Amino acid sequence: MNLKIQHKPVLIIGAILLCILTYSFITESLLSMIKRGQTISVVTEIIGFLIVVKGTALMVYGGYLLFIRTVALFLGSKTIYENIGLLRNPSTSKSDKRKIRKENINLLIETWKPSFVYLILAPSLIVIGAILINIAEGTIVF
């Protein structure tokens, strides 16, 4: 993965947070289960935790991508600013304004599409991981 310089602080912060979460997970959840000899619960808890972490990472990345791509669109596209100027111009006809709005919406959709994949997938992973963790802890019983 080819990372640009401005992405590194985000990755460092993410790594620090992951270390904190993992330490808390091990000391508060896993050690007590290991002491009680609940091997299946430990494995289920680890799998659930990894799925939740993956879902959370995807959600954060999707939000980050959404923000960066939106800023890049507005900073790097003359088209969108020209369109906004035309929309604010009282002499622009209603049919032209409709076309301009449609063009702006299409630009935004194309910009946001990659982010939405992450933002839609992430919550389902978090829910699946949370269910596994609750099964491991005995909160959900079948």
C-alpha positions in Angstrom: 0.0 0.0 0.0 1.5 3.3 -1.1 0.9 5.9 1.6 1.3 9.6 1.2 2.9 11.6 4.0 -0.3 13.2 5.2 -1.9 9.8 5.9 0.9 8.7 8.3 -0.4 10.8 11.3 -3.8 9.2 10.9 -2.3 5.7 10.8 -0.1 6.4 13.9 -3.1 7.6 15.9 -5.1 4.6 14.7 -2.2 2.3 15.8 -2.0 3.9 19.2 -5.8 3.5 19.7 -5.7 -0.1 18.6 -2.9 -0.8 21.1 -5.0 0.8 23.9 -8.1 -1.2 22.9 -6.2 -4.5 22.7 -4.6 -4.0 26.1 -7.9 -3.3 27.6 -9.5 -6.3 25.8 -6.8 -8.6 27.0 -6.7 -7.5 30.7 -10.4 -7.0 31.2 -12.0 -9.8 29.1 -9.6 -12.5 28.1 -7.5 -13.0 31.2 -10.6 -13.8 33.3 -11.9 -16.3 30.7 -8.5 -17.9 30.4 -8.3 -18.3 34.2 -11.7 -20.0 34.2 -10.7 -22.3 31.4 -13.3 -21.1 28.9 -11.3 -21.9 25.7 -14.3 -21.7 23.3 -15.4 -18.4 24.8 -11.8 -17.0 24.5 -11.7 -18.0 20.8 -15.2 -16.6 20.1 -14.3 -13.4 22.0 -11.1 -12.9 20.0 -12.8 -13.5 16.6 -15.6 -11.1 17.6 -13.1 -8.5 18.8 -11.1 -8.7 15.5 -14.3 -8.3 13.5 -15.4 -5.3 15.5 -12.0 -3.7 15.1 -12.1 -4.3 11.4 -15.5 -2.8 11.2 -14.5 0.2 13.2 -11.4 0.7 11.1 -13.5 0.5 7.9 -15.9 3.1 9.3 -13.1 5.5 10.3 -11.4 5.0 6.9 -14.7 5.5 5.1 -15.3 8.8 6.9 -11.8 9.9 6.4 -12.0 9.1 2.7 -15.3 10.9 2.4 -13.9 14.0 4.0 -10.6 14.0 2.0 -12.3 13.4 -1.3 -15.0 16.0 -0.7 -12.3 18.6 0.2 -10.3 17.6 -2.9 -13.4 18.0 -5.1 -14.1 21.5 -3.8 -10.4 22.6 -3.8 -9.5 21.0 -7.1 -12.5 21.4 -9.3 -13.3 24.7 -11.1 -16.4 23.1 -12.5 -18.2 23.0 -9.2 -17.4 26.6 -8.4 -18.5 27.7 -11.9 -21.7 25.8 -11.4 -22.4 27.4 -8.0 -21.8 30.8 -9.6 -24.3 30.0 -12.3 -26.8 28.8 -9.8 -26.6 32.0 -7.9 -26.8 34.1 -11.0 -30.5 35.3 -11.4 -30.2 35.4 -15.2 -29.6 31.6 -15.4 -32.8 29.9 -16.7 -34.6 27.3 -14.6 -33.8 24.5 -17.0 -30.1 25.4 -17.0 -30.2 25.5 -13.2 -31.7 22.0 -13.1 -28.9 20.7 -15.4 -26.3 22.4 -13.3 -27.7 20.9 -10.0 -27.8 17.5 -11.6 -24.1 17.9 -12.7 -23.1 18.9 -9.2 -25.0 16.0 -7.6 -23.3 13.6 -10.1 -19.9 15.0 -9.2 -20.7 14.6 -5.5 -22.0 11.0 -5.9 -18.9 10.0 -7.9 -16.7 11.6 -5.2 -18.6 9.9 -2.3 -19.2 6.4 -3.9 -15.9 4.8 -2.7 -16.6 6.0 0.9 -20.1 4.7 1.0 -18.9 1.1 0.4 -16.9 1.3 3.6 -19.6 3.2 5.5 -22.3 0.6 4.6 -20.1 -2.5 5.2 -18.6 -1.4 8.5 -21.8 -1.3 10.7 -22.7 -4.9 9.7 -19.2 -6.1 10.7 -19.5 -4.3 14.0 -22.9 -5.9 14.7 -21.6 -9.4 13.8 -18.5 -9.0 16.0 -20.7 -7.6 18.9 -23.0 -10.7 18.6 -20.0 -13.0 18.8 -18.6 -11.2 21.8 -22.0 -11.3 23.6 -22.2 -15.0 22.8 -18.7 -15.6 24.3 -19.6 -13.6 27.5 -22.9 -15.5 27.9 -25.1 -12.4 27.3 -26.7 -14.1 24.3 -27.7 -17.8 24.9 -29.2 -20.0 22.3 
